Amino acid sequence: MRNAICIFWVLTFVSSAASSSKFHLRRGDSIPVGKESKFIFSPDGSFTCGFYSLGTNAYWFAIWFTHSQDKTVVWTANRDRPVYRKGSKLSLRRDGAMVLTDIDGTIVWQTNTSTIDVAAAELLNTGNLVLKNPRGDILWQSFDSPTDTLLPSQAFTKNTRLKSGLRKGTFESGYFNLYFGSDNVLRLISDKPDTSTTYWPNPDQDIYKNGRTNYNSSRIAVLDEMGRFESSDQLKFNVSDLGYGVKRRMTMDYDGNLRVYSLNNSTRLWDITWQALAKSCDVKGVCGRSALCVYAPEPKCTCPPGFEANDPTDWNAGCKAMFNRSLLKSRKVKFLEIPHADYYGFDLNATNPTTLESCRDMCLEDFRCLAFSYRLLGQGQCYVKSALLNGYASPDFPGSIYIKLPDSVEVSRPNVFGSSSSLACGSSKMSVVVGSPSMYDFNYKKVRWVYVYSFAGILGGIELIFVAIGWWFLFRKHNIPASVEAGYRMISSQFRRYSYSELKKATNDFRQELGRGGSSTVYKGVLSDDRVVAVKRLGDAFQSQDEYLAEITTLGKINHMNLVRIWGFCSERRHRLLVYEYVDNLSLDRHLFGSSFLSWKQRYAVALGTAKGLAYLHHECLEWVIHCDVKPENILLDTEFQPKIADFGLAKLLQRESTGSEFTQIRGTKGYMAPEWTLNHPVTAKVDVFGYGVVILEMVRGVRVYNWAVGEDDDNGDDDEAALTKFVRNTKERMVQNAGSLSWADSLVDPRLEGKFSRNQAATLIQTGISCVEEDRNKRPTMAAVVQTLLECEDETQL
């Protein structure tokens, strides 16, 4: 019955689209985005070309499989730059160029065919979008510029590469690539900002042992209609369902594995019929810097003891040390053993044979050493590591990684594969290596590993049962840390609708007021399940019930560690309320401009966390949210002074057809408003970038923008904008005058810090802030770029 319903809806979609579809796009024609959008179908109906949406606002010009259940996309035009859902279009211009434009006319993507005699665009039965001249010759084709997918009969050459998506469910470019190397061998490479590592074919073997050859110059590969793949480097394989009549695709997946998929005609879902790597943790860098890829039993990412995730929602960000790395330069260190684990590459020293004691001493004597790997393969093998990258743990790995930690760092068993990754590896064990060399002795007797692993697995299962029972008792007695309990509640408590009477009772008839704004008032409350919350009562901002519910439905899907969590809402008659998590340390302005001020380390963490939260809203959140009022009052601090952005739900979600007029009532706060507001230009995410720039400059200086004294010619009557403009101009002059030195930043840092700050970090924040407040919004960076900039000097030692 379910399949029949799915088929019915697919047929309904095809039939309803047929009236607005075509097989050709003629010169001078265009395809608009939105409800009136047209589609180009391949003659056999297998492929569709047109505007494709993720969420409701972001659209890509793409090609997809018509009959797959999820309309699987195989190609996109400029995957990293979607367009607005209204006012954007794809045009085949009269000069012969195919051009994708955004709402404001910005060219997002175009073909290089403006001087060629192009007559029409067609989508072939192969899934290839082509531009042809009047004689039918192909002048341009999408097959020459693949994204993450190779289709049957599509030639893969030295000039092309498949690039993975950044994460599941997005089109944004990721870090994993299939390409022909300079040695003519087809390879998979992890090309991350901090390292590039080839991981297929097996980097531990030479080309010929991997069944390849570099004695070729054609560098070409193809997957044919039967499911046979053949490459000029002698790589050959057949898919498991070899034969004609099956729709297939080869995709470079977001997890770094290369797979061939076949479309199941009955379920309209995809079956994996071949993959390059049997073990997902063999993908180098799949878990980011310092993280480990483990099997539990499915592959998961986790941080080793002494480290924590930079962003639990994005493991590309890896893990960071919970201690000052400069402490590792002393000899007051210890080594933490993680059995059956290693970090690939970055060996300062490789010695064979040697003892564990000698390996440990080599690491101790080299201040660059962060860990050492020791393996027993008949004799001891030692690898001293300068970086913790490409980490993995597997029961069949014959060695251990020993991570160097300061003596002062306390580690305990529950953190080995613990909370940051939500893994429960009952059979994992670790030990802290300290004391005399006799503690490093090994038993060299051969063992039957199958019995060892079976026994360890049984013990692990028993341990998990006891852990589960223990957690049950702990929760019943409420004797658990508040942070753990909050995390548990966030998982178990769903976003829900509250009655007005519930919230009236929770807030004790709205007695304790936390804050008040132009359109809302916030009250402290306690729900029936003992959760402390902040209840925001809205004014007349949302007159329409349908409008309000639409906004709230979107807000309930948004979740990020640097955004205030929204637990639910109320909508009864004219009552409009939002229920937020309560954030203990209130807003940033109270800890920045008052007598109790933040340390430099806390300020930098707030700057980075706020950037991550805004980047999520702008780039990762499917609904694309613009905050419109970024200021210190809307950045809350939790118990550990980590930032959480508030009030992002009060500004309307970005309506892509908007020219800016819809935002006239949400103009932000004086001093943090971008010039676009006053110039009545279309409002984009760059207004948030501007507000963020002002905030981080205020964080560096410790003074409100309207209190800035920038130079001797300052007039006390200057407004905020004039003060900011003068500051930017004078600072740029100082930077030019002191080229090659960062001393210019010293006088701009909050004097209350008494020189206790990182000069490099201060200069980075000031330079970033200045770039964010450029009057020309096109010169401002994206929040994703800001995050990357701040991460690069996050670990700087304070002066």
N, C-alpha and C positions, 0 to 999 in steps of 0.2 A: 504493500500500500504506500509506504514512504517513498519507494523508488518511483511509483506512478505519479505521486504528487510532485516530486522533483522534476520529472520529465515534463509534466504539465506546465510547471512554471518556466522551465527553460524554453519550451515551445511558445509559451505566451510571450516571453521576453523577445524571442526571435521574431515572432509575428508582429508584435507591437513596434519593434524597431525597424521592421522592413519598410514601413512607410517613410521613414526618415533615413534610409540607408541607400547605398549605391555601391557599384563595383569599381567606379572610377572617380577620381577627383580631377576635374578639368582645370586648365589654366584659367586663373581669375576666380576660381571657386574657393570657399573657405568652410571650415567646420567649427562652429562655435561651441564653447563648453556650456554645460548646464542641461536643463530639461529638454531644450530644443536641439540638443546635440545630434549630429548625424554620425553614421558609422559607415566604414568601408568593409565589406565582407569579401572573403576569397570566393571564387566561383563555386567551390564545393561546400561553402559554409563552415569549414573547419576553423578558420581564423577570422577574428574581428579586429578592426583597427579604429581607434577613436580615443575619446577622453575617458580615463579610468580613474576612479576615486578610491582613496583610503580615508575613511571618515566622511565628513560632509563638506569640507572646505578645500582640501588639497586635491588637485587633479594633475594627472600626467597624460601626455599623448603617448599611447602605447599600443602594442599588439598582444592579443591573448587568444587562448584556446576557447572557442565558442562553447563547446559542449562539455568542458570540465566543470565540475560542480562549483569550484571557486573561481572560475574564469582566470586560470593561471596565466600570468603575464610572462611573455618571452622576450620582449624588447620595449625599451622606453627611450624617448628623446630627452636627453639631459636629465638623467635620473635624480640628480642632486638638486634640481630646481623645479619643483612643481609650480603650477599657476593657480590663480584664484578661480573660484567656481562660477563667477559671472564676469563677462567682459573679455575673457581671454579667447583666443581662437588659433586655429591652424590654417594657414593660407598657402595656396599654390599661386604665387604672385605671377603677374604677367611677364616679369623678367625671367621666369623659369625657376626661381628659388622657392623652396618649401620653407615656410617660416612659422615658428611658434611664438606668439606674443602674449604678454601678460596684460592685466587690466589697464595698466598705464601706458601701454604701447611698447614696453621694454621687450627687446628680442631675447628670448630665452634659449632658442635653438634654431639653427637654419642649415640648409644644405648648401654646398658650394657649386650650385648649378645656375647661378644668375646670368651667366653668359652662354649657356648651352640651350639648344632648341628643344626645350621640354614641352611636351604636349599634354601629358596626364600622369596621374599617380594611380597605381594599381596595387592590390594585395593579392599575391599569387597563392596557389594551393599549398605551397611549401611553407607559407608564413612569412615570405619575403616581401617587404614593401619596396616597390620600385618606381622610379621615374623613367618614363619612356619618351622618345622622340616620335614624330609622326610616322616613321617607318617601323616602329615597334622595338627599336634597339634600347637596351637598358643603359641609362646614363648615370644612375645612382641607385644603390640598394642598401637596405637596412642590414643585410647579411654581412656587409663589409665593416660594420661597427656594432658587434654584439655587446650585450650588457653582461648578464650572468648565465645565458642559456645558448646552447648550440642545438640547432634543429637538424633532422636528417637531410642530407644533401647540401648542407651549409659548410663550405670549406673553411677550415680553421688554419690560418697561415701565420707567418712570422710577424705580420703587421697587425694581428688581432690578439686579443686576450679576453678571457672571461673573468669578471671581477665579482666577487660575492656581494650580497647585501650586508649591511652593517649588523642587522639583527633580524629576527624572524618577523615577518609582517611589514617590512619596510622596503623601499627601493633605494635608499641612501647607500652610496658606495661603501663597501667594507674593506677588509684588509687581506683577503685571500684571493690568489690569482692563479689561473691556468695560462701558461704561455710557453713559447719556444725559447729556451735559453740560448745564449751565444754559442753554446756547444752543440746546437741543433737538436737538443733533447727536450721533449715535452715534459714540463715540470709543474709542480704545485709549490707556491711560495707564500709564506706569511710575510706580508710587507707592512709591518707596523711602524709607527713613528719612532720607536726606540730600537728596532732591529728588523733585519730582513733575513729570513731563514727558509731554505728549501727543505721540504719534508717528504716529497714524493717525486721520483722513486727513492727508495730507502737511501738516505744520505750516508749510512754506515757501510754501504757497498759501492763498488765502482760501477760504471755504466754497464759493463758487459755482464756482470753478475746479476744485474737488474733486468737482463734480457733486452737491453737497448743498444743502440750504436750511434756514434756521433759522426760516422762516415756518410754523411748526406748533406746536401745543401738546399734541398727544395723546401724543407720545413713546412709541411702541409699534412693535415689530418682530416678525416671525414667519418661521420656516422652515417651509414647508408640506410635505405628504407627497410632492410631486413633486420637491422639491429646489430650489424657488424661494424666494428670500429677498427680503423687502420691508420697508422701514422708513419711518416717517413723515417722515424727513428726505430722502427721495427716493433713498436707497441701495437699489439693486436688483441682484441677480445670480442666475444659474442655475448649478447645479453641473454638472460635465462629464458626468455620467451621468443627466441629467434623465429622470425617469419614475417611475411608481408601483412599489410592490413591493420597494423597497430600504430596508434599515434604515440610518438616518443619524443623525449627531450633529454638532453644532457645539461645538467645544471651545476654550477659552482655554488654550493650552498653556503649559508651564512656561518655554519659551523666549521667551514674549511674543508669539507669532504666533497669530492667530485662524484656525482651520481647520475645514472641513467634511469629515467622513469618511463613507465608505460601506462597509458590510460586504460582503465578497466571500463569497458563499455556498459556493464550492468550497473556498477556503483557510481561511475563517472568520477572516481577517485584515482589517485596515482599509486602504482606499485613500484617499489625499487627493484630493478632487474639487474643492476650492476653498481658497484661502488669501488672507488680507488683504494680506500683504507678500511680494513675490517674493524680496526679499533680506533674509536674517535679521539682518544687521548694521544694518538700518534700525530695528530695535527699540531704542529708547533705554534705556540702562542695563542691557542684557543682560549686560554683563561687569563691572559694579561700578565703584567710584570709581578713577580714574586708569588703568584698564585699557583696552585697545583690542580691538575686535572686528575680526578680519581673516579673509580667505578664503584657505585653504591646502590644497586648494581649498575644502573644507568650512569653514563658519564656525567659528572658534576664538577663545578669549580669550587675551590675552597681556599682559605688562607692558612698558612702554617701558624703554629703558636707564636705569639709575639707580633703578629701582623693582623691587620683588619682590612676589610674591603674598602676601597676608595668610594665605590658606589655599588651597593648590593644589587641594584637593578641593572647594572651594566658591567659585566665581568671583563669587557675590553679594557676597563680602567685598572684592573688588577688590584693588588694589595699594597698597603703602605706599612712601614715599620711603626710600632707603637712606642718606639724609643728613639733616642738621639743616636744616629749612626756614628757620630764622632766618638762615642764611647767604645766602639769596636776597635779603635786604634790602640787602646791600652791592652795590657795582658790580663785585666780583670774580666775575663769572659768565660763563658761555658759553651758547650756544644750540645744542641738538641738533635737527637737522632730520630729520623722518620724512616722506618724500614720500607724497603721495596719502592723507594722514590728517588727521583733525580731531577736535576735541571739540565736540559740539553745545552751543550756549547758553553762559550765564554770561559774556557779553561785557561787559568794563568799558568798552570803547571800540570803536566800529565806524567806520572811516574809508574813504571812497571818493571820488576815487582817491588813491593814495599810493604811495610807493616802499617797498621792503623795508627800506631803511635807516631811514626815518622810523617804520615800524611797530616795528622793533627798539628804537629809542630810546624810543618810548612805553612799551614794556614795561619797559625799564631804569629809567625814571623813576618808575614806579608800583610801590611795594613790594608791592602786592596781586597783581601780575601773576605768574602761574605759567608762562605760555606765550603765544605769539601765533600766530594762523593767518593765512597770507598766500595769497591766490588771485590768479591771473591770468585774468581773464575779459574780455579786451580791454584792461583797465586794472587796476592793482593794487588789491586790497581787503584791508583790515587789520582783524583782530578780536583784541583784547587780552583774554586769558582770566583770570578770577579763580578758576576751579576747573576741574579736569580730570575732567569727567563726560561720560557718553554718548559715549565714544570709539569711532571706527571708522576702518578703512583700506580703501580700495577703489581698484583701478587706474583707474577712471573719475572719481575725485574730482580736480578741477583745482586742487590747491593742496597746501600742506604745513603741518604743525604744527611749531613751533619751541619746544621745551621748555627752560625756564630751569634750568640746573644750576650748582652752585658750581664754580669753576675747579678745585678740588681733587678733584672726582669724576672718576675714570677710567672711560671707557666704551670698549668695543671692539665691532667688528662682530658677533662671534658672539652678543652679547646682545640684538641688535635684536628678533628674534622668536625668542628662544632657549629656554633650558632650562625656564623656569617654565611655558611653555605647550606644550612639545613640538612646536613648529611648525618647519617647515623651509621658509622662504620664500626660495628662492634668488634670486628676481628683485627682492627688496626691497633698497633701498639707503638709506643714511643718511650724513649728513655733519655734522661738528661745526663750527658757525659761530663763528669767533673772528677777531681781527685787524682789518684795515682794511675800510672799507665797500666797497672795490672787489671784495671777495670775494663780494659779494651780487649781482653783475651777472647778468642773465638774457638768454638768447637769445630774442628775440621772434619769430623766424621760425616760420611755421606748419609743422607736421610731420604726416606721415601716421601717426597714432597706432597704427593696426593693425600697421604694420611695426615700430614701436618696441616694442609689447607682444610681438609674435611673437619679435623678436630677443631681448628681455629674457627671455622664457620659455625660449628655447633655451639662453641663457647660464645661467639658473637651473638647468635640468636637468643641464647639464654640471657645474655647481658641486656639485650634490647628489651626483652620481656620485663626484666627487673627495672630497667630505666623507665619503661612505660608505666609500671605500677607505681614507681616512686613519684613520677610526675603527677599521677592521678591523686595520690595522697597529698602531695604538695599543694596542688590547686585546691583541693577540698579544704585544706587548712589555711590557704592564702599566705603561706610562709614562703613567698617567692619574691625575688627582686622586682621592684616596680617596673623597670624597663622590660623585663621578660614578660611580666603580666600584661603590659601595654601591647607588646608585640603579639601575644596570644590573642588578646581581645580584638586587635585589628584584623587578624585572620578570621576569627570566629564570628565577629559582629559585622553584619552586612550593612551597607548603606541603606537607610530605611526612611520611611515617612513617619513623623511623630505627630501626635495630636497636640492641639494648642494647650489643652489641659495638662498633658504630660510635661510640657516645657514650662508651663506656669508653675507647676509643682516643683520641678527640678531647680528652678531659679528662685524659689521662695517668693513667688509673685513679683519676679523681676526686681529684686531688692538690691543685689550687689552689682553696681555698675563698674565695668572695667574700662570703658572708653566710649567716646561719642564722636561721630563724624557728621558730615553734612547730610547724609542720607541714611544713617543707621546708628544704632546704639548697641553696645555689646555688654552682656551680663554673664556673670559666673554662675554655673549651675552644677548639680550633681544628679546624674541619671539614676534610674532604679537599680542598675547593675553596678553602682558605685563609681562609674567613670566621671571624672571631673571634666566639664566641658565649658566652652564659651559659646553662648547663644547670641547670635546677631539678629536683631530685629530691624528689618528693612522698612524704609518709609514708603513713598509712592513710586519708587524706581521701577517697579514691575506692576503695571496696571492690569495687564492681561494674564489670566490664569494659564492659558496655553503657552504664552511666551515664558512665563516663570518656570513652568514644568519642563519646557524644552531646555532652558538654561541649566536647571538643576540636574536633569538626566545626564547631561554632559559632564557636569562637575563631579558627579558620583563616580565617573570612570577615571578621574585624574588621581594619580597616586605617585608621589615621589618623596624621598627622604628630606628634601629641602623645600617642601611645600606643606603648609598647614593642612592636616587631614580633615576632610569634611565627612562627618558621621551620618548626617541626614538633614532633613528639612521638614518644614511645616507649611501647609497651604490650606487655610480654612477661612472662608469669606475674604476679608481684606487683610488677614494676618499672613505675613510672609516672613518666615524665620529660617535661619541656617544654623546648624549645630556643628561646631568645630571642636577639634581636640583643644584642650587647654594647654598653653605653652607657659611654663613656669616663670621664666625670666623676663617676660613681657617684651617690649620693643627695643630695637637697637638704639634709638635716640636717647633712651634713659641711661644707657651704658656708654655713651660716646660723648655726649655734650655736658654731662653732669659731673659731680665730684667723684663718683665711682666710675672709672673708665677702664676700658678693655686693654689687655696687654697686646703687644704687637702680634704674637702668635695667634691670639684669638681674633684679632682684626683680619689677619690674612685668611684664616679659616672661614670667617664670615663672608669675606669677599669672594672666595672660591665657591663656597656652598651656595651663595646667592646666585652666582653666575650659572652654576649647574641647574638650579631650579628654573631660572629663566630660559636656559637652553632647552630644558625639557618642554616647557610650555611652547616655545617657538618652533622646535625642530622635531620633537619626538611624540608629543601629545597629538593624537590623531585629529583632534578638533582645532588645533592651532589657536592657542589663546594668547591674546595681547593683554597685558596687565593694565597699562595706561596710567598707572599712578605709583611708580617705583620710587620709594622714599624710605628713610630710616624707620618711620612709624609703621610701615607695612612689612618690616623684616623683624620677626620675632625670634627670640633665643631660648633654646631649651635648657635643661639642667646642666648640660655640658657646653653651653654657649655655642651650639651649632645652630645655624640660621634656618628659619622656616618662613617662606614668603606667605603673607596673608593677603586677603582681599582680592586675589586674582579672579575670584568669581563674581565680583561686583561689576567690573567692566564687562560690557557685552563681548561675547565670543566674536572673533573676527568674521564679519560677513563679507565674503569675497567680492560681492557686487558693490560694496560700499565705496563711495568716493571721499569719505571722511565726514560727510555731513551728519551721519548717524551718531557720531561721537561728540557732537558739540556740547552735550551736557556732561560729558565725562572728560574734563579737560585737565585732570591731574592737579598737581599742587605747584604753586608759584615757586620758581627756583629749580624745579625738576622737569619742567615741561619742555619738550622739544620744539624747535621753531616751526615745525609742520602745523602745530595747532593754530598759531596765529596767522600763518600764511594760507590756511585752509587747503593744504595739500592732502592727498590721500594718506591715511594713517596706516603705517605698517609696523612690524615688530621693532623697527629702528627707534620708535619713540621710547620703548623700554630700554634700549641700549643707551640712549641719551640719559635717562633718569638714573640708570645704573652707574654711568660714568660720573655723574655728580656725586652719587652716594660714596663711591670708593675714594674720590678725591677728598670728600669730607672726612672719611675714615682715616686717611693719611694725615690730614691736618688737624683733626679733632675739633673742628670749628664749623659752624653752619656757613653755607655759602654766602649768606647776606652779611656775615661778620668778617669776611675775608679782607685782609689788608695786603694788597698785591704790590704796591710800589709807592714811592714818595709822592707821585702825582695823583694818588687816589683821592677821590672826593667822598666824604662821608655820605653824601646824598646819592651816590651811585646805586642803581638797583641791582638785583641779583644777576641779571643777564650781563650787565656791564662789568660787574666784579668777576664773573666767570670768564668773560672774553679777555679781560686784562690779564687774568691769571694765566690763561692758556698762552697768550702772546708772550708774556714775560718769561714763562717757564721754557718755552721753545727757544727763546733767545739765550737763556742760561745753558740749555743743553748744547747749543751750537758753540757757545764760548768755552764750554768745558768738555769739548769732544774728547773721547777716550777716557774720561773719568766720570764717576758717579757722584762726585762730591757735591754737585749742584742740588742733589736731592736732600741733603742733610738739613738745610734750613727750612724745608717745607714740611718736615715731619713733626707731629705733635710734640712739643717740648716737654710735656708731662711724662713722656716715656723715658726721659733722661738718657737718650742715646741707645737704649736697649731695643734695637730693631735691626733687621737685615737690610743693608743698604741696597743690595740687588733687588730684593723684594719690593722695597719702597719705590725704587726707580721703575720697576715693572708696573706697579699699580698706578703710578703717576702717568707714565707713558700710555698705559691702557686707558686710563680715565680721560686723558686728553683726546685720544683717538675716538673715544665713545661720544664725546660732546662736539664733534665736528658739526658745523652748521649744515653742510651738505650730507644728507643721510646716506648717500651712496658711498661716502668715504668712511663711514662708521663700520666697525667689524660686526660680524654676527656674534651672538652669545656663545655659539659652539666654538668659534675661534678664540674668544676671550677665555673660555675654560681651558683650552689647550695651552694658551700662553701662560696662564697662572699655574697650571700643573707642572710646567717645565722647571719652575724654581720653587716648588712647594716645599722641598726638603732642605732648603737653604739653612745653614746654621746661623743662628742669631749672633750678632756682634756683641 
